[in-house]
């Protein structure tokens, strides 16, 4: 690491310190009594929902297809997606009912076709969560 002295910087810091520009008590910084406490909304109340069991999908179905799409976007299922993104509905294709678009955790989007995307050889990779 290369350091370089800047002429006059220590004098500026000394002047600022003498003028109490940097003095803040620890009570002012750490005082959490004046902070507004967040209210627990209906979405947040559902945030504690955790699956009771898990198993692998054995056969393709429309539900397995939608689970596949959620898991490709980085979510367990629709419940977790709604909790994380705090949305009420998920955009679906009206013709098939399959998921149309999901927002990933990194705020990019996954777009899906109207037709089936989960191939037979990938069905066993889909996790089915039971609540």
Backbone atoms as SQL, in Angstrom:
CREATE TABLE atoms (id INTEGER PRIMARY KEY, chain TEXT, resi INTEGER, resn TEXT, atom TEXT, x REAL, y REAL, z REAL);
INSERT INTO atoms VALUES
  (1, 'A', 1, 'UNK', 'N', 0.841, -1.179, 0.000),
  (2, 'A', 1, 'UNK', 'CA', 0.000, 0.000, 0.000),
  (3, 'A', 1, 'UNK', 'C', 0.887, 1.243, 0.000),
  (4, 'A', 2, 'UNK', 'N', 0.589, 2.169, -0.842),
  (5, 'A', 2, 'UNK', 'CA', 1.364, 3.391, -0.949),
  (6, 'A', 2, 'UNK', 'C', 0.584, 4.502, -0.257),
  (7, 'A', 3, 'UNK', 'N', 1.231, 5.187, 0.649),
  (8, 'A', 3, 'UNK', 'CA', 0.596, 6.324, 1.310),
  (9, 'A', 3, 'UNK', 'C', 1.302, 7.585, 0.895),
  (10, 'A', 4, 'UNK', 'N', 0.563, 8.642, 0.861),
  (11, 'A', 4, 'UNK', 'CA', 1.125, 9.909, 0.442),
  (12, 'A', 4, 'UNK', 'C', 0.569, 10.984, 1.357),
  (13, 'A', 5, 'UNK', 'N', 1.440, 11.828, 1.886),
  (14, 'A', 5, 'UNK', 'CA', 0.985, 12.891, 2.769),
  (15, 'A', 5, 'UNK', 'C', 0.483, 14.049, 1.938),
  (16, 'A', 6, 'UNK', 'N', -0.629, 14.576, 2.375),
  (17, 'A', 6, 'UNK', 'CA', -1.188, 15.746, 1.722),
  (18, 'A', 6, 'UNK', 'C', -0.904, 16.932, 2.623),
  (19, 'A', 7, 'UNK', 'N', -0.201, 17.938, 2.108),
  (20, 'A', 7, 'UNK', 'CA', 0.151, 19.077, 2.958),
  (21, 'A', 7, 'UNK', 'C', -1.100, 19.802, 3.447),
  (22, 'A', 8, 'UNK', 'N', -1.110, 20.103, 4.750),
  (23, 'A', 8, 'UNK', 'CA', -2.188, 20.886, 5.322),
  (24, 'A', 8, 'UNK', 'C', -3.396, 20.084, 5.772),
  (25, 'A', 9, 'UNK', 'N', -3.461, 18.779, 5.466),
  (26, 'A', 9, 'UNK', 'CA', -4.650, 17.995, 5.816),
  (27, 'A', 9, 'UNK', 'C', -4.761, 17.804, 7.326),
  (28, 'A', 10, 'UNK', 'N', -3.632, 17.604, 7.993),
  (29, 'A', 10, 'UNK', 'CA', -3.705, 17.411, 9.438),
  (30, 'A', 10, 'UNK', 'C', -4.130, 18.704, 10.123),
  (31, 'A', 11, 'UNK', 'N', -3.696, 19.842, 9.592),
  (32, 'A', 11, 'UNK', 'CA', -4.102, 21.126, 10.160),
  (33, 'A', 11, 'UNK', 'C', -5.609, 21.334, 9.992),
  (34, 'A', 12, 'UNK', 'N', -6.190, 20.933, 8.837),
  (35, 'A', 12, 'UNK', 'CA', -7.635, 21.047, 8.602),
  (36, 'A', 12, 'UNK', 'C', -8.406, 20.168, 9.575),
  (37, 'A', 13, 'UNK', 'N', -7.909, 18.960, 9.809),
  (38, 'A', 13, 'UNK', 'CA', -8.581, 18.059, 10.736),
  (39, 'A', 13, 'UNK', 'C', -8.521, 18.597, 12.157),
  (40, 'A', 14, 'UNK', 'N', -7.383, 19.182, 12.525),
  (41, 'A', 14, 'UNK', 'CA', -7.265, 19.765, 13.861),
  (42, 'A', 14, 'UNK', 'C', -8.232, 20.934, 14.029),
  (43, 'A', 15, 'UNK', 'N', -8.364, 21.767, 12.999),
  (44, 'A', 15, 'UNK', 'CA', -9.284, 22.898, 13.073),
  (45, 'A', 15, 'UNK', 'C', -10.726, 22.415, 13.160),
  (46, 'A', 16, 'UNK', 'N', -11.073, 21.397, 12.373),
  (47, 'A', 16, 'UNK', 'CA', -12.436, 20.865, 12.400),
  (48, 'A', 16, 'UNK', 'C', -12.746, 20.261, 13.755),
  (49, 'A', 17, 'UNK', 'N', -11.779, 19.570, 14.336),
  (50, 'A', 17, 'UNK', 'CA', -11.981, 18.961, 15.644),
  (51, 'A', 17, 'UNK', 'C', -12.140, 20.039, 16.717),
  (52, 'A', 18, 'UNK', 'N', -11.349, 21.107, 16.603),
  (53, 'A', 18, 'UNK', 'CA', -11.454, 22.181, 17.593),
  (54, 'A', 18, 'UNK', 'C', -12.779, 22.926, 17.467),
  (55, 'A', 19, 'UNK', 'N', -13.374, 22.913, 16.287),
  (56, 'A', 19, 'UNK', 'CA', -14.679, 23.550, 16.090),
  (57, 'A', 19, 'UNK', 'C', -15.833, 22.610, 16.406),
  (58, 'A', 20, 'UNK', 'N', -15.520, 21.401, 16.882),
  (59, 'A', 20, 'UNK', 'CA', -16.506, 20.369, 17.235),
  (60, 'A', 20, 'UNK', 'C', -17.362, 19.940, 16.041),
  (61, 'A', 21, 'UNK', 'N', -16.797, 19.990, 14.836),
  (62, 'A', 21, 'UNK', 'CA', -17.539, 19.531, 13.674),
  (63, 'A', 21, 'UNK', 'C', -17.665, 18.016, 13.659),
  (64, 'A', 22, 'UNK', 'N', -16.723, 17.304, 14.291),
  (65, 'A', 22, 'UNK', 'CA', -16.757, 15.856, 14.284),
  (66, 'A', 22, 'UNK', 'C', -17.258, 15.277, 15.593),
  (67, 'A', 23, 'UNK', 'N', -17.570, 16.113, 16.551),
  (68, 'A', 23, 'UNK', 'CA', -17.939, 15.564, 17.856),
  (69, 'A', 23, 'UNK', 'C', -19.423, 15.226, 17.889),
  (70, 'A', 24, 'UNK', 'N', -19.697, 13.980, 18.071),
  (71, 'A', 24, 'UNK', 'CA', -21.046, 13.469, 18.224),
  (72, 'A', 24, 'UNK', 'C', -20.994, 12.453, 19.334),
  (73, 'A', 25, 'UNK', 'N', -21.874, 12.591, 20.276),
  (74, 'A', 25, 'UNK', 'CA', -21.828, 11.652, 21.393),
  (75, 'A', 25, 'UNK', 'C', -22.347, 10.295, 20.953),
  (76, 'A', 26, 'UNK', 'N', -21.919, 9.260, 21.669),
  (77, 'A', 26, 'UNK', 'CA', -22.377, 7.918, 21.331),
  (78, 'A', 26, 'UNK', 'C', -23.859, 7.769, 21.580),
  (79, 'A', 27, 'UNK', 'N', -24.431, 8.589, 22.462),
  (80, 'A', 27, 'UNK', 'CA', -25.874, 8.510, 22.709),
  (81, 'A', 27, 'UNK', 'C', -26.659, 9.005, 21.504),
  (82, 'A', 28, 'UNK', 'N', -26.145, 10.005, 20.804),
  (83, 'A', 28, 'UNK', 'CA', -26.827, 10.507, 19.620),
  (84, 'A', 28, 'UNK', 'C', -26.783, 9.487, 18.489),
  (85, 'A', 29, 'UNK', 'N', -25.675, 8.818, 18.348),
  (86, 'A', 29, 'UNK', 'CA', -25.506, 7.867, 17.253),
  (87, 'A', 29, 'UNK', 'C', -26.313, 6.596, 17.509),
  (88, 'A', 30, 'UNK', 'N', -26.278, 6.088, 18.725),
  (89, 'A', 30, 'UNK', 'CA', -26.885, 4.797, 19.028),
  (90, 'A', 30, 'UNK', 'C', -28.272, 4.888, 19.646),
  (91, 'A', 31, 'UNK', 'N', -28.840, 6.065, 19.744),
  (92, 'A', 31, 'UNK', 'CA', -30.144, 6.211, 20.367),
  (93, 'A', 31, 'UNK', 'C', -31.220, 5.657, 19.450),
  (94, 'A', 32, 'UNK', 'N', -31.786, 4.515, 19.825),
  (95, 'A', 32, 'UNK', 'CA', -32.818, 3.878, 19.007),
  (96, 'A', 32, 'UNK', 'C', -34.212, 4.145, 19.543),
  (97, 'A', 33, 'UNK', 'N', -34.315, 4.891, 20.643),
  (98, 'A', 33, 'UNK', 'CA', -35.625, 5.164, 21.226),
  (99, 'A', 33, 'UNK', 'C', -36.473, 6.058, 20.339),
  (100, 'A', 34, 'UNK', 'N', -35.824, 6.921, 19.573),
  (101, 'A', 34, 'UNK', 'CA', -36.561, 7.852, 18.726),
  (102, 'A', 34, 'UNK', 'C', -36.897, 7.261, 17.357),
  (103, 'A', 35, 'UNK', 'N', -36.413, 6.065, 17.085),
  (104, 'A', 35, 'UNK', 'CA', -36.654, 5.448, 15.787),
  (105, 'A', 35, 'UNK', 'C', -38.050, 4.875, 15.733),
  (106, 'A', 36, 'UNK', 'N', -38.673, 4.989, 14.562),
  (107, 'A', 36, 'UNK', 'CA', -40.020, 4.455, 14.368),
  (108, 'A', 36, 'UNK', 'C', -39.938, 2.944, 14.208),
  (109, 'A', 37, 'UNK', 'N', -40.724, 2.231, 14.945),
  (110, 'A', 37, 'UNK', 'CA', -40.764, 0.771, 14.880),
  (111, 'A', 37, 'UNK', 'C', -41.640, 0.360, 13.690),
  (112, 'A', 38, 'UNK', 'N', -41.194, -0.588, 12.870),
  (113, 'A', 38, 'UNK', 'CA', -41.996, -1.010, 11.727),
  (114, 'A', 38, 'UNK', 'C', -43.229, -1.789, 12.183),
  (115, 'A', 39, 'UNK', 'N', -44.325, -1.537, 11.516),
  (116, 'A', 39, 'UNK', 'CA', -45.556, -2.258, 11.799),
  (117, 'A', 39, 'UNK', 'C', -45.513, -3.600, 11.077),
  (118, 'A', 40, 'UNK', 'N', -46.125, -4.595, 11.665),
  (119, 'A', 40, 'UNK', 'CA', -46.176, -5.906, 11.042),
  (120, 'A', 40, 'UNK', 'C', -47.390, -5.929, 10.124),
  (121, 'A', 41, 'UNK', 'N', -47.137, -6.021, 8.831),
  (122, 'A', 41, 'UNK', 'CA', -48.230, -6.042, 7.866),
  (123, 'A', 41, 'UNK', 'C', -48.709, -7.466, 7.647),
  (124, 'A', 42, 'UNK', 'N', -49.767, -7.605, 6.869),
  (125, 'A', 42, 'UNK', 'CA', -50.291, -8.931, 6.565),
  (126, 'A', 42, 'UNK', 'C', -49.290, -9.768, 5.799),
  (127, 'A', 43, 'UNK', 'N', -48.501, -9.122, 4.945),
  (128, 'A', 43, 'UNK', 'CA', -47.485, -9.845, 4.180),
  (129, 'A', 43, 'UNK', 'C', -46.392, -10.337, 5.112),
  (130, 'A', 44, 'UNK', 'N', -45.990, -9.489, 6.051),
  (131, 'A', 44, 'UNK', 'CA', -44.926, -9.868, 6.974),
  (132, 'A', 44, 'UNK', 'C', -45.401, -10.944, 7.946),
  (133, 'A', 45, 'UNK', 'N', -46.675, -10.949, 8.275),
  (134, 'A', 45, 'UNK', 'CA', -47.185, -11.969, 9.180),
  (135, 'A', 45, 'UNK', 'C', -47.089, -13.342, 8.522),
  (136, 'A', 46, 'UNK', 'N', -47.235, -13.372, 7.214),
  (137, 'A', 46, 'UNK', 'CA', -47.130, -14.634, 6.483),
  (138, 'A', 46, 'UNK', 'C', -45.676, -15.042, 6.264),
  (139, 'A', 47, 'UNK', 'N', -44.744, -14.175, 6.584),
  (140, 'A', 47, 'UNK', 'CA', -43.333, -14.438, 6.325),
  (141, 'A', 47, 'UNK', 'C', -42.797, -15.601, 7.150),
  (142, 'A', 48, 'UNK', 'N', -43.496, -15.974, 8.201),
  (143, 'A', 48, 'UNK', 'CA', -43.020, -17.060, 9.055),
  (144, 'A', 48, 'UNK', 'C', -43.462, -18.430, 8.553),
  (145, 'A', 49, 'UNK', 'N', -44.161, -18.491, 7.437),
  (146, 'A', 49, 'UNK', 'CA', -44.627, -19.771, 6.909),
  (147, 'A', 49, 'UNK', 'C', -43.432, -20.557, 6.394),
  (148, 'A', 50, 'UNK', 'N', -43.238, -21.715, 6.946),
  (149, 'A', 50, 'UNK', 'CA', -42.136, -22.583, 6.525),
  (150, 'A', 50, 'UNK', 'C', -42.725, -23.934, 6.129),
  (151, 'A', 51, 'UNK', 'N', -42.137, -24.599, 5.137),
  (152, 'A', 51, 'UNK', 'CA', -42.663, -25.903, 4.730),
  (153, 'A', 51, 'UNK', 'C', -42.440, -26.961, 5.808),
  (154, 'A', 52, 'UNK', 'N', -43.396, -27.873, 5.908),
  (155, 'A', 52, 'UNK', 'CA', -43.291, -28.961, 6.892),
  (156, 'A', 52, 'UNK', 'C', -42.506, -30.136, 6.345),
  (157, 'A', 53, 'UNK', 'N', -42.627, -30.368, 5.034),
  (158, 'A', 53, 'UNK', 'CA', -41.873, -31.463, 4.424),
  (159, 'A', 53, 'UNK', 'C', -41.567, -31.128, 2.971),
  (160, 'A', 54, 'UNK', 'N', -40.702, -31.948, 2.391),
  (161, 'A', 54, 'UNK', 'CA', -40.251, -31.739, 1.018),
  (162, 'A', 54, 'UNK', 'C', -40.077, -33.098, 0.356),
  (163, 'A', 55, 'UNK', 'N', -40.399, -33.156, -0.923),
  (164, 'A', 55, 'UNK', 'CA', -40.110, -34.364, -1.700),
  (165, 'A', 55, 'UNK', 'C', -39.892, -33.976, -3.161),
  (166, 'A', 56, 'UNK', 'N', -39.310, -34.882, -3.909),
  (167, 'A', 56, 'UNK', 'CA', -39.052, -34.637, -5.326),
  (168, 'A', 56, 'UNK', 'C', -40.290, -34.970, -6.152),
  (169, 'A', 57, 'UNK', 'N', -40.489, -34.214, -7.210),
  (170, 'A', 57, 'UNK', 'CA', -41.587, -34.495, -8.124),
  (171, 'A', 57, 'UNK', 'C', -41.286, -35.783, -8.882),
  (172, 'A', 58, 'UNK', 'N', -42.290, -36.596, -9.091),
  (173, 'A', 58, 'UNK', 'CA', -42.124, -37.868, -9.807),
  (174, 'A', 58, 'UNK', 'C', -42.654, -37.796, -11.240),
  (175, 'A', 59, 'UNK', 'N', -43.678, -36.961, -11.447),
  (176, 'A', 59, 'UNK', 'CA', -44.360, -36.915, -12.732),
  (177, 'A', 59, 'UNK', 'C', -44.695, -35.467, -13.057),
  (178, 'A', 60, 'UNK', 'N', -44.624, -35.099, -14.331),
  (179, 'A', 60, 'UNK', 'CA', -44.897, -33.732, -14.729),
  (180, 'A', 60, 'UNK', 'C', -46.380, -33.419, -14.560),
  (181, 'A', 61, 'UNK', 'N', -46.658, -32.202, -14.101),
  (182, 'A', 61, 'UNK', 'CA', -48.017, -31.653, -14.057),
  (183, 'A', 61, 'UNK', 'C', -47.900, -30.141, -14.176),
  (184, 'A', 62, 'UNK', 'N', -49.012, -29.453, -14.254),
  (185, 'A', 62, 'UNK', 'CA', -48.981, -27.994, -14.341),
  (186, 'A', 62, 'UNK', 'C', -48.382, -27.391, -13.068),
  (187, 'A', 63, 'UNK', 'N', -48.685, -27.998, -11.920),
  (188, 'A', 63, 'UNK', 'CA', -48.114, -27.502, -10.660),
  (189, 'A', 63, 'UNK', 'C', -46.598, -27.691, -10.637),
  (190, 'A', 64, 'UNK', 'N', -46.142, -28.832, -11.113),
  (191, 'A', 64, 'UNK', 'CA', -44.698, -29.092, -11.170),
  (192, 'A', 64, 'UNK', 'C', -44.038, -28.106, -12.139),
  (193, 'A', 65, 'UNK', 'N', -44.701, -27.796, -13.227),
  (194, 'A', 65, 'UNK', 'CA', -44.170, -26.823, -14.191),
  (195, 'A', 65, 'UNK', 'C', -43.984, -25.459, -13.534),
  (196, 'A', 66, 'UNK', 'N', -44.973, -25.010, -12.783),
  (197, 'A', 66, 'UNK', 'CA', -44.861, -23.715, -12.120),
  (198, 'A', 66, 'UNK', 'C', -43.805, -23.737, -11.015),
  (199, 'A', 67, 'UNK', 'N', -43.705, -24.840, -10.281),
  (200, 'A', 67, 'UNK', 'CA', -42.645, -24.972, -9.280),
  (201, 'A', 67, 'UNK', 'C', -41.274, -24.912, -9.949),
  (202, 'A', 68, 'UNK', 'N', -41.144, -25.557, -11.081),
  (203, 'A', 68, 'UNK', 'CA', -39.892, -25.526, -11.848),
  (204, 'A', 68, 'UNK', 'C', -39.522, -24.084, -12.184),
  (205, 'A', 69, 'UNK', 'N', -40.487, -23.302, -12.616),
  (206, 'A', 69, 'UNK', 'CA', -40.228, -21.914, -12.994),
  (207, 'A', 69, 'UNK', 'C', -39.826, -21.077, -11.782),
  (208, 'A', 70, 'UNK', 'N', -40.504, -21.272, -10.660),
  (209, 'A', 70, 'UNK', 'CA', -40.106, -20.551, -9.441),
  (210, 'A', 70, 'UNK', 'C', -38.689, -20.935, -9.027),
  (211, 'A', 71, 'UNK', 'N', -38.368, -22.203, -9.096),
  (212, 'A', 71, 'UNK', 'CA', -37.054, -22.662, -8.670),
  (213, 'A', 71, 'UNK', 'C', -35.966, -22.229, -9.642),
  (214, 'A', 72, 'UNK', 'N', -36.281, -22.082, -10.907),
  (215, 'A', 72, 'UNK', 'CA', -35.314, -21.543, -11.862),
  (216, 'A', 72, 'UNK', 'C', -34.999, -20.076, -11.556),
  (217, 'A', 73, 'UNK', 'N', -35.972, -19.371, -10.985),
  (218, 'A', 73, 'UNK', 'CA', -35.775, -17.962, -10.632),
  (219, 'A', 73, 'UNK', 'C', -35.167, -17.799, -9.237),
  (220, 'A', 74, 'UNK', 'N', -34.963, -18.899, -8.521),
  (221, 'A', 74, 'UNK', 'CA', -34.289, -18.828, -7.232),
  (222, 'A', 74, 'UNK', 'C', -35.193, -18.845, -6.024),
  (223, 'A', 75, 'UNK', 'N', -36.436, -19.264, -6.192),
  (224, 'A', 75, 'UNK', 'CA', -37.388, -19.327, -5.081),
  (225, 'A', 75, 'UNK', 'C', -37.864, -20.755, -4.876),
  (226, 'A', 76, 'UNK', 'N', -38.324, -21.045, -3.667),
  (227, 'A', 76, 'UNK', 'CA', -38.876, -22.363, -3.353),
  (228, 'A', 76, 'UNK', 'C', -40.151, -22.607, -4.137),
  (229, 'A', 77, 'UNK', 'N', -41.080, -21.664, -4.000),
  (230, 'A', 77, 'UNK', 'CA', -42.402, -21.784, -4.606),
  (231, 'A', 77, 'UNK', 'C', -43.076, -20.420, -4.590),
  (232, 'A', 78, 'UNK', 'N', -44.361, -20.398, -4.901),
  (233, 'A', 78, 'UNK', 'CA', -45.104, -19.143, -4.978),
  (234, 'A', 78, 'UNK', 'C', -45.193, -18.452, -3.614),
  (235, 'A', 79, 'UNK', 'N', -45.293, -19.227, -2.554),
  (236, 'A', 79, 'UNK', 'CA', -45.383, -18.658, -1.210),
  (237, 'A', 79, 'UNK', 'C', -44.136, -17.846, -0.886),
  (238, 'A', 80, 'UNK', 'N', -42.966, -18.422, -1.128),
  (239, 'A', 80, 'UNK', 'CA', -41.724, -17.703, -0.842),
  (240, 'A', 80, 'UNK', 'C', -41.568, -16.493, -1.758),
  (241, 'A', 81, 'UNK', 'N', -41.939, -16.627, -3.024),
  (242, 'A', 81, 'UNK', 'CA', -41.833, -15.500, -3.958),
  (243, 'A', 81, 'UNK', 'C', -42.664, -14.323, -3.469),
  (244, 'A', 82, 'UNK', 'N', -43.899, -14.599, -3.053),
  (245, 'A', 82, 'UNK', 'CA', -44.773, -13.528, -2.572),
  (246, 'A', 82, 'UNK', 'C', -44.249, -12.913, -1.286),
  (247, 'A', 83, 'UNK', 'N', -43.624, -13.707, -0.438),
  (248, 'A', 83, 'UNK', 'CA', -43.043, -13.179, 0.802),
  (249, 'A', 83, 'UNK', 'C', -41.870, -12.258, 0.507),
  (250, 'A', 84, 'UNK', 'N', -40.971, -12.707, -0.351),
  (251, 'A', 84, 'UNK', 'CA', -39.755, -11.945, -0.622),
  (252, 'A', 84, 'UNK', 'C', -40.061, -10.683, -1.419),
  (253, 'A', 85, 'UNK', 'N', -40.838, -10.803, -2.466),
  (254, 'A', 85, 'UNK', 'CA', -41.120, -9.661, -3.343),
  (255, 'A', 85, 'UNK', 'C', -42.311, -8.837, -2.880),
  (256, 'A', 86, 'UNK', 'N', -43.036, -9.304, -1.888),
  (257, 'A', 86, 'UNK', 'CA', -44.190, -8.623, -1.318),
  (258, 'A', 86, 'UNK', 'C', -45.195, -8.211, -2.397),
  (259, 'A', 87, 'UNK', 'N', -45.599, -9.195, -3.173),
  (260, 'A', 87, 'UNK', 'CA', -46.611, -9.003, -4.209),
  (261, 'A', 87, 'UNK', 'C', -47.808, -9.885, -3.888),
  (262, 'A', 88, 'UNK', 'N', -48.958, -9.528, -4.440),
  (263, 'A', 88, 'UNK', 'CA', -50.162, -10.318, -4.204),
  (264, 'A', 88, 'UNK', 'C', -50.408, -11.341, -5.302),
  (265, 'A', 89, 'UNK', 'N', -50.030, -11.005, -6.534),
  (266, 'A', 89, 'UNK', 'CA', -50.260, -11.910, -7.648),
  (267, 'A', 89, 'UNK', 'C', -48.979, -12.101, -8.449),
  (268, 'A', 90, 'UNK', 'N', -48.954, -13.190, -9.194),
  (269, 'A', 90, 'UNK', 'CA', -47.832, -13.506, -10.062),
  (270, 'A', 90, 'UNK', 'C', -48.356, -13.479, -11.491),
  (271, 'A', 91, 'UNK', 'N', -47.582, -12.891, -12.391),
  (272, 'A', 91, 'UNK', 'CA', -48.028, -12.772, -13.780),
  (273, 'A', 91, 'UNK', 'C', -48.011, -14.140, -14.457),
  (274, 'A', 92, 'UNK', 'N', -49.158, -14.528, -15.021),
  (275, 'A', 92, 'UNK', 'CA', -49.318, -15.848, -15.643),
  (276, 'A', 92, 'UNK', 'C', -49.827, -15.698, -17.080),
  (277, 'A', 93, 'UNK', 'N', -49.564, -16.735, -17.880),
  (278, 'A', 93, 'UNK', 'CA', -50.130, -16.796, -19.227),
  (279, 'A', 93, 'UNK', 'C', -51.609, -17.154, -19.091),
  (280, 'A', 94, 'UNK', 'N', -52.506, -16.376, -19.692),
  (281, 'A', 94, 'UNK', 'CA', -53.941, -16.680, -19.548),
  (282, 'A', 94, 'UNK', 'C', -54.358, -17.995, -20.228),
  (283, 'A', 95, 'UNK', 'N', -53.653, -18.369, -21.288),
  (284, 'A', 95, 'UNK', 'CA', -54.025, -19.585, -22.025),
  (285, 'A', 95, 'UNK', 'C', -53.712, -20.856, -21.241),
  (286, 'A', 96, 'UNK', 'N', -52.552, -20.891, -20.599),
  (287, 'A', 96, 'UNK', 'CA', -52.101, -22.121, -19.944),
  (288, 'A', 96, 'UNK', 'C', -52.100, -22.040, -18.425),
  (289, 'A', 97, 'UNK', 'N', -52.029, -20.834, -17.888),
  (290, 'A', 97, 'UNK', 'CA', -51.938, -20.667, -16.438),
  (291, 'A', 97, 'UNK', 'C', -50.523, -20.807, -15.904),
  (292, 'A', 98, 'UNK', 'N', -49.551, -21.009, -16.791),
  (293, 'A', 98, 'UNK', 'CA', -48.155, -21.108, -16.372),
  (294, 'A', 98, 'UNK', 'C', -47.622, -19.713, -16.035),
  (295, 'A', 99, 'UNK', 'N', -46.583, -19.694, -15.218),
  (296, 'A', 99, 'UNK', 'CA', -45.937, -18.443, -14.833),
  (297, 'A', 99, 'UNK', 'C', -45.342, -17.789, -16.085),
  (298, 'A', 100, 'UNK', 'N', -45.575, -16.498, -16.221),
  (299, 'A', 100, 'UNK', 'CA', -45.095, -15.761, -17.389),
  (300, 'A', 100, 'UNK', 'C', -43.776, -15.041, -17.098),
  (301, 'A', 101, 'UNK', 'N', -43.700, -14.379, -15.925),
  (302, 'A', 101, 'UNK', 'CA', -42.538, -13.547, -15.621),
  (303, 'A', 101, 'UNK', 'C', -42.312, -13.555, -14.115),
  (304, 'A', 102, 'UNK', 'N', -41.042, -13.701, -13.706),
  (305, 'A', 102, 'UNK', 'CA', -40.672, -13.638, -12.290),
  (306, 'A', 102, 'UNK', 'C', -39.480, -12.711, -12.127),
  (307, 'A', 103, 'UNK', 'N', -39.486, -11.967, -11.033),
  (308, 'A', 103, 'UNK', 'CA', -38.346, -11.116, -10.715),
  (309, 'A', 103, 'UNK', 'C', -37.430, -11.869, -9.765),
  (310, 'A', 104, 'UNK', 'N', -36.183, -12.012, -10.160),
  (311, 'A', 104, 'UNK', 'CA', -35.205, -12.721, -9.341),
  (312, 'A', 104, 'UNK', 'C', -34.796, -11.882, -8.150),
  (313, 'A', 105, 'UNK', 'N', -34.030, -12.480, -7.244),
  (314, 'A', 105, 'UNK', 'CA', -33.569, -11.756, -6.054),
  (315, 'A', 105, 'UNK', 'C', -32.610, -10.627, -6.402),
  (316, 'A', 106, 'UNK', 'N', -31.918, -10.747, -7.529),
  (317, 'A', 106, 'UNK', 'CA', -31.002, -9.685, -7.953),
  (318, 'A', 106, 'UNK', 'C', -31.702, -8.639, -8.822),
  (319, 'A', 107, 'UNK', 'N', -33.038, -8.668, -8.821),
  (320, 'A', 107, 'UNK', 'CA', -33.915, -7.716, -9.515),
  (321, 'A', 107, 'UNK', 'C', -33.865, -7.808, -11.036),
  (322, 'A', 108, 'UNK', 'N', -33.301, -8.875, -11.583),
  (323, 'A', 108, 'UNK', 'CA', -33.451, -9.131, -13.013),
  (324, 'A', 108, 'UNK', 'C', -34.698, -9.992, -13.189),
  (325, 'A', 109, 'UNK', 'N', -35.136, -10.145, -14.414),
  (326, 'A', 109, 'UNK', 'CA', -36.371, -10.881, -14.667),
  (327, 'A', 109, 'UNK', 'C', -36.107, -12.164, -15.442),
  (328, 'A', 110, 'UNK', 'N', -36.891, -13.179, -15.143),
  (329, 'A', 110, 'UNK', 'CA', -36.936, -14.402, -15.939),
  (330, 'A', 110, 'UNK', 'C', -38.260, -14.397, -16.681),
  (331, 'A', 111, 'UNK', 'N', -38.219, -14.580, -17.985),
  (332, 'A', 111, 'UNK', 'CA', -39.409, -14.653, -18.813),
  (333, 'A', 111, 'UNK', 'C', -39.569, -16.096, -19.288),
  (334, 'A', 112, 'UNK', 'N', -40.799, -16.597, -19.232),
  (335, 'A', 112, 'UNK', 'CA', -41.065, -17.981, -19.587),
  (336, 'A', 112, 'UNK', 'C', -42.065, -18.054, -20.742),
  (337, 'A', 113, 'UNK', 'N', -41.959, -19.140, -21.508),
  (338, 'A', 113, 'UNK', 'CA', -42.849, -19.370, -22.642),
  (339, 'A', 113, 'UNK', 'C', -44.228, -19.836, -22.183),
  (340, 'A', 114, 'UNK', 'N', -45.166, -19.819, -23.145),
  (341, 'A', 114, 'UNK', 'CA', -46.509, -20.334, -22.865),
  (342, 'A', 114, 'UNK', 'C', -46.496, -21.852, -22.728),
  (343, 'A', 115, 'UNK', 'N', -45.592, -22.484, -23.460),
  (344, 'A', 115, 'UNK', 'CA', -45.532, -23.943, -23.464),
  (345, 'A', 115, 'UNK', 'C', -44.696, -24.464, -22.299),
  (346, 'A', 116, 'UNK', 'N', -44.758, -25.752, -22.139),
  (347, 'A', 116, 'UNK', 'CA', -44.004, -26.450, -21.104),
  (348, 'A', 116, 'UNK', 'C', -42.501, -26.223, -21.302),
  (349, 'A', 117, 'UNK', 'N', -41.795, -25.952, -20.190),
  (350, 'A', 117, 'UNK', 'CA', -40.341, -25.779, -20.239),
  (351, 'A', 117, 'UNK', 'C', -39.605, -26.845, -19.432),
  (352, 'A', 118, 'UNK', 'N', -40.283, -27.459, -18.493),
  (353, 'A', 118, 'UNK', 'CA', -39.663, -28.484, -17.655),
  (354, 'A', 118, 'UNK', 'C', -39.674, -29.812, -18.413),
  (355, 'A', 119, 'UNK', 'N', -38.515, -30.217, -18.881),
  (356, 'A', 119, 'UNK', 'CA', -38.421, -31.467, -19.642),
  (357, 'A', 119, 'UNK', 'C', -38.548, -32.664, -18.703),
  (358, 'A', 120, 'UNK', 'N', -38.901, -33.803, -19.279),
  (359, 'A', 120, 'UNK', 'CA', -39.091, -35.018, -18.475),
  (360, 'A', 120, 'UNK', 'C', -37.835, -35.380, -17.680),
  (361, 'A', 121, 'UNK', 'N', -36.678, -35.149, -18.255),
  (362, 'A', 121, 'UNK', 'CA', -35.444, -35.519, -17.558),
  (363, 'A', 121, 'UNK', 'C', -35.125, -34.571, -16.400),
  (364, 'A', 122, 'UNK', 'N', -35.828, -33.435, -16.298),
  (365, 'A', 122, 'UNK', 'CA', -35.601, -32.484, -15.211),
  (366, 'A', 122, 'UNK', 'C', -36.700, -32.497, -14.160),
  (367, 'A', 123, 'UNK', 'N', -37.743, -33.279, -14.375),
  (368, 'A', 123, 'UNK', 'CA', -38.867, -33.312, -13.433),
  (369, 'A', 123, 'UNK', 'C', -38.404, -33.755, -12.051),
  (370, 'A', 124, 'UNK', 'N', -37.513, -34.723, -11.972),
  (371, 'A', 124, 'UNK', 'CA', -37.072, -35.231, -10.665),
  (372, 'A', 124, 'UNK', 'C', -36.250, -34.212, -9.875),
  (373, 'A', 125, 'UNK', 'N', -35.782, -33.151, -10.522),
  (374, 'A', 125, 'UNK', 'CA', -35.013, -32.109, -9.834),
  (375, 'A', 125, 'UNK', 'C', -35.920, -31.088, -9.130),
  (376, 'A', 126, 'UNK', 'N', -37.201, -31.080, -9.464),
  (377, 'A', 126, 'UNK', 'CA', -38.139, -30.131, -8.883),
  (378, 'A', 126, 'UNK', 'C', -38.506, -30.577, -7.467),
  (379, 'A', 127, 'UNK', 'N', -38.392, -29.653, -6.535),
  (380, 'A', 127, 'UNK', 'CA', -38.726, -29.929, -5.136),
  (381, 'A', 127, 'UNK', 'C', -40.170, -29.489, -4.890),
  (382, 'A', 128, 'UNK', 'N', -40.953, -30.360, -4.269),
  (383, 'A', 128, 'UNK', 'CA', -42.334, -30.051, -3.922),
  (384, 'A', 128, 'UNK', 'C', -42.393, -29.856, -2.412),
  (385, 'A', 129, 'UNK', 'N', -42.799, -28.688, -1.977),
  (386, 'A', 129, 'UNK', 'CA', -42.868, -28.359, -0.548),
  (387, 'A', 129, 'UNK', 'C', -44.298, -28.515, -0.054),
  (388, 'A', 130, 'UNK', 'N', -44.443, -29.106, 1.126),
  (389, 'A', 130, 'UNK', 'CA', -45.761, -29.317, 1.732),
  (390, 'A', 130, 'UNK', 'C', -45.845, -28.427, 2.960),
  (391, 'A', 131, 'UNK', 'N', -46.935, -27.679, 3.069),
  (392, 'A', 131, 'UNK', 'CA', -47.113, -26.765, 4.191),
  (393, 'A', 131, 'UNK', 'C', -48.131, -27.308, 5.179);
